[in-house]
């Protein structure tokens, strides 16, 4: 079962989805010692034990404390599990529960949720209940924390995380008439961006609105490791002319010479993904680069990063019929046979590997593998209305955060679609982030 947008859910379907989400969370931590669950592996990320307690508390607040009647302006989270009261860098000092206590908390809340579910009117006019929105909210929250947990496990100190690889990636890329680095043209014109869906979409994805888009060209695939290696060889990290002022400041402070987790030994680049290390594969999309690295590469290539409107148009808009798709391939939800999503591959795949993951204009891999940086700041759309709480989107609007699109191999399929907007600081590299380039008409 998948979290299909735009459709109603009955109590049995909701219970099944909640169970599947929890099973995945517990699977991801099943090979992690309690000591490592409690340890803060990097100040950028929470101890995983905090994530587990936060998942339970979020469900408690939304499905038990305040399911009907709206939440006003506040998320309502309390104490150590309120992310604004306890920033990530401080969470390693918290008096977190034991694993047994945390699992008991998760189980107690879930049993109460399932008990209450049986008495709810899921056809209610209440916007939290209608079409199962509040349940999708809680599900997507847990899905997103699965990806956050995987970011932490990639950062894990000491013995690397022993990944349970259950989704094999294709061994040979699919054939294409196009080459890596080639571009396709979007013809321009009026397009619709965003969505009016209120069953699953977050407030920052709404409302659907019309934009006039000038013709542009965009890369057929994400930028590959092979192409990025050429940027490194050409001195891209040393050429100050390729970096703007903020990029130069980051470069000076970070000392970066390659994507995060890359190492050069005797002139050969290698990388680590969880518990596997090996030579950098030139056919995979580059991963763990920040916005500044993406922008510098784009300048090196004589291109630029796409705006998020351009990205969404390239991913979803069918110029032949004037309609936006929910996913590049159509309206069927994301799934591991269509795209590299749902985490259990535990790695990127070679570009061209998923021949059905192609947009109407011919862009491949716009869902899954790597989040793609765009040139856009994170702002509300025209007509934006906060719902159901401002801490998810509104408090992050402004020029500090850049938008990423498309999801990664670590994204759960129920938390990704062509309208989904992720955002992060332009210096962040622990996220599973890559990019593709664009150019004017």
NUFIVO-142102 format. One line per field, with one value per residue (C-alpha): residue in one letter; residue number from 1; z negated, y, x negated. Coordinates in steps of 0.05 Angstrom, whole numbers. Layout:
N
res <- [a ...] .
n <- [NUM ...] .
up <- [Z ...] .
north <- [Y ...] .
east <- [X ...] .
This chain:
441
res <- [x x x x x x x x x x x x x x x x x x x x x x x x x x x x x x x x x x x x x x x x x x x x x x x x x x x x x x x x x x x x x x x x x x x x x x x x x x x x x x x x x x x x x x x x x x x x x x x x x x x x x x x x x x x x x x x x x x x x x x x x x x x x x x x x x x x x x x x x x x x x x x x x x x x x x x x x x x x x x x x x x x x x x x x x x x x x x x x x x x x x x x x x x x x x x x x x x x x x x x x x x x x x x x x x x x x x x x x x x x x x x x x x x x x x x x x x x x x x x x x x x x x x x x x x x x x x x x x x x x x x x x x x x x x x x x x x x x x x x x x x x x x x x x x x x x x x x x x x x x x x x x x x x x x x x x x x x x x x x x x x x x x x x x x x x x x x x x x x x x x x x x x x x x x x x x x x x x x x x x x x x x x x x x x x x x x x x x x x x x x x x x x x x x x x x x x x x x x x x x x x x x x x x x x x x x x x x x x x x x x x x x x x x x x x x x x x x x x x x x x x x] .
n <- [1 2 3 4 5 6 7 8 9 10 11 12 13 14 15 16 17 18 19 20 21 22 23 24 25 26 27 28 29 30 31 32 33 34 35 36 37 38 39 40 41 42 43 44 45 46 47 48 49 50 51 52 53 54 55 56 57 58 59 60 61 62 63 64 65 66 67 68 69 70 71 72 73 74 75 76 77 78 79 80 81 82 83 84 85 86 87 88 89 90 91 92 93 94 95 96 97 98 99 100 101 102 103 104 105 106 107 108 109 110 111 112 113 114 115 116 117 118 119 120 121 122 123 124 125 126 127 128 129 130 131 132 133 134 135 136 137 138 139 140 141 142 143 144 145 146 147 148 149 150 151 152 153 154 155 156 157 158 159 160 161 162 163 164 165 166 167 168 169 170 171 172 173 174 175 176 177 178 179 180 181 182 183 184 185 186 187 188 189 190 191 192 193 194 195 196 197 198 199 200 201 202 203 204 205 206 207 208 209 210 211 212 213 214 215 216 217 218 219 220 221 222 223 224 225 226 227 228 229 230 231 232 233 234 235 236 237 238 239 240 241 242 243 244 245 246 247 248 249 250 251 252 253 254 255 256 257 258 259 260 261 262 263 264 265 266 267 268 269 270 271 272 273 274 275 276 277 278 279 280 281 282 283 284 285 286 287 288 289 290 291 292 293 294 295 296 297 298 299 300 301 302 303 304 305 306 307 308 309 310 311 312 313 314 315 316 317 318 319 320 321 322 323 324 325 326 327 328 329 330 331 332 333 334 335 336 337 338 339 340 341 342 343 344 345 346 347 348 349 350 351 352 353 354 355 356 357 358 359 360 361 362 363 364 365 366 367 368 369 370 371 372 373 374 375 376 377 378 379 380 381 382 383 384 385 386 387 388 389 390 391 392 393 394 395 396 397 398 399 400 401 402 403 404 405 406 407 408 409 410 411 412 413 414 415 416 417 418 419 420 421 422 423 424 425 426 427 428 429 430 431 432 433 434 435 436 437 438 439 440 441] .
up <- [0 16 -10 54 54 70 44 -20 -69 -113 -183 -160 -108 -158 -208 -155 -134 -206 -218 -156 -174 -244 -219 -173 -230 -274 -217 -205 -277 -287 -276 -317 -389 -444 -456 -383 -387 -445 -418 -380 -319 -292 -318 -254 -273 -333 -372 -340 -407 -404 -335 -362 -420 -376 -328 -386 -415 -347 -339 -410 -399 -332 -337 -411 -440 -385 -328 -318 -313 -288 -324 -319 -302 -341 -329 -402 -416 -487 -527 -500 -436 -415 -362 -373 -448 -439 -376 -345 -370 -442 -439 -456 -527 -539 -589 -537 -554 -548 -486 -526 -551 -481 -450 -506 -490 -416 -431 -483 -436 -377 -416 -438 -366 -339 -393 -377 -302 -307 -333 -286 -231 -173 -129 -177 -150 -198 -152 -196 -189 -119 -70 -127 -125 -198 -190 -127 -166 -220 -168 -128 -191 -208 -136 -137 -203 -170 -121 -178 -215 -153 -148 -220 -206 -146 -193 -246 -278 -289 -256 -196 -197 -171 -120 -106 -30 -6 59 111 161 234 254 322 339 388 459 479 544 503 467 396 396 454 446 468 480 444 494 443 434 378 330 265 204 137 118 86 55 -19 -31 -35 -9 -58 -63 -26 36 40 75 147 187 257 276 342 355 408 451 418 426 370 361 380 318 252 255 248 208 273 293 223 222 284 246 190 238 273 206 193 118 128 180 140 202 200 130 106 42 -3 33 24 -50 -57 -17 -59 -124 -104 -67 -21 40 61 41 -30 -42 18 6 54 45 95 145 142 112 66 25 -30 -32 -99 -107 -35 -10 60 120 140 195 253 275 209 193 149 77 13 45 18 57 65 96 143 164 175 220 260 273 293 343 371 342 279 229 247 208 172 220 278 241 229 300 327 280 288 343 408 460 510 468 419 356 297 274 201 218 279 306 291 232 203 136 129 118 121 190 218 182 132 70 4 -26 -23 36 -10 49 112 178 245 285 337 290 285 356 333 288 345 349 407 438 428 362 325 251 225 169 124 121 99 76 128 108 142 146 108 38 -5 -3 -7 58 77 34 -16 -80 -140 -158 -207 -242 -224 -249 -190 -135 -151 -202 -150 -94 -72 -38 -86 -57 13 42 61 103 123 62 55 49 -26 -16 -32 29 -11 -24 47 108 161 118 54 30 -14 -39 -75 -88 -27 -66 -84 -56 -103 -63 -3 45 117 174 248 288 332 383 415 476] .
north <- [0 70 138 160 233 259 199 182 130 84 63 -3 30 81 26 -12 50 67 -4 -4 62 38 -28 10 56 -4 -41 18 18 -58 -63 -2 -11 28 66 89 106 152 182 247 229 300 366 374 315 291 228 176 164 235 222 161 199 258 211 185 254 283 227 238 312 306 241 241 311 354 314 353 428 449 467 542 571 524 454 440 399 402 395 359 338 410 422 497 492 440 454 396 417 413 346 304 334 317 264 219 155 86 45 4 67 97 34 33 106 90 30 64 122 75 32 94 119 55 54 124 112 65 120 176 204 204 239 298 369 383 398 357 295 304 254 230 292 288 215 230 287 238 186 235 261 190 179 242 223 156 196 240 176 151 217 206 134 156 204 150 147 83 20 40 25 -45 -32 -83 -77 -105 -67 -83 -28 -46 -75 -42 27 29 50 122 159 218 225 248 323 333 379 381 443 465 508 559 587 584 526 508 500 470 435 445 376 377 302 297 360 406 479 503 463 501 534 513 575 595 619 645 608 630 576 541 481 430 371 304 272 295 314 250 233 228 299 325 292 332 395 375 358 425 461 479 483 530 576 633 660 601 617 675 712 665 605 630 641 570 542 579 556 484 469 424 395 344 320 298 226 227 210 213 158 156 197 152 179 132 142 109 95 66 4 0 36 35 75 131 105 155 135 151 220 261 262 300 367 433 488 527 467 457 530 531 469 500 562 516 482 548 535 553 519 516 555 511 532 508 444 429 447 400 345 347 392 360 416 373 372 429 386 375 303 283 245 249 183 198 192 125 136 130 58 23 -7 63 102 94 111 79 74 -1 4 45 78 118 82 95 147 117 58 70 80 95 152 202 267 290 331 274 288 225 211 272 230 192 181 252 314 368 438 495 569 589 615 581 626 617 614 670 658 615 599 565 499 468 500 553 516 468 520 592 604 582 629 678 681 636 571 542 495 423 379 307 265 216 141 150 184 143 139 167 232 251 279 332 387 368 423 409 464 470 518 525 499 432 368 313 310 263 321 330 374 382 445 490 546 600 581] .
east <- [0 -25 -6 30 47 117 156 193 169 211 191 162 118 94 76 38 -1 -18 -42 -86 -118 -134 -162 -209 -233 -248 -282 -329 -352 -353 -428 -447 -471 -437 -501 -502 -428 -443 -507 -508 -550 -553 -527 -487 -443 -403 -419 -374 -341 -316 -287 -249 -220 -203 -165 -124 -111 -90 -39 -15 -4 31 70 87 83 112 141 205 215 147 84 84 16 -29 -56 -43 -106 -131 -195 -257 -220 -205 -258 -257 -268 -324 -366 -403 -471 -445 -409 -469 -467 -394 -372 -342 -303 -331 -315 -265 -231 -230 -199 -147 -130 -123 -79 -35 -20 -7 42 80 80 109 162 184 182 242 288 268 312 263 315 316 314 257 197 151 194 220 188 144 99 76 57 18 -15 -39 -59 -100 -133 -157 -178 -220 -252 -272 -313 -341 -361 -397 -435 -458 -477 -519 -555 -563 -632 -670 -643 -599 -525 -512 -458 -403 -403 -336 -326 -379 -393 -395 -462 -463 -436 -379 -395 -386 -396 -422 -488 -503 -509 -462 -403 -330 -289 -227 -188 -163 -93 -42 -48 -13 -58 -41 23 91 89 109 104 28 -7 -40 -19 -82 -61 5 40 35 20 2 -68 -95 -160 -210 -241 -300 -344 -357 -403 -374 -404 -432 -506 -546 -607 -646 -628 -641 -710 -728 -708 -756 -812 -804 -816 -744 -754 -813 -783 -753 -718 -670 -646 -603 -621 -581 -610 -681 -669 -643 -700 -751 -720 -707 -771 -730 -764 -711 -641 -632 -656 -702 -776 -835 -886 -944 -904 -841 -777 -738 -676 -636 -561 -542 -585 -611 -672 -701 -721 -676 -630 -629 -559 -524 -496 -542 -517 -532 -548 -523 -488 -553 -588 -529 -529 -604 -600 -544 -587 -645 -599 -574 -505 -466 -421 -347 -296 -247 -192 -236 -251 -178 -159 -213 -191 -116 -89 -67 -70 -32 32 20 26 -20 -32 -37 -101 -146 -118 -45 1 -21 -56 -131 -156 -223 -208 -197 -251 -308 -267 -247 -317 -331 -378 -423 -457 -448 -439 -473 -436 -389 -376 -301 -276 -204 -229 -226 -188 -144 -202 -252 -288 -310 -314 -276 -247 -295 -371 -391 -355 -369 -389 -353 -370 -307 -300 -246 -185 -110 -71 -23 39 2 39 7 40 40 -20 -71 -133 -133 -141 -127 -182 -235 -213 -266 -333 -371 -346 -350 -298 -314 -269 -257 -276 -333 -345 -332 -264 -203 -157 -99 -136 -157 -122 -137 -106 -144 -190 -250 -296 -362 -419 -464 -524 -493 -525 -501 -436 -433 -439 -461 -437 -426 -440 -399 -410 -369 -326] .
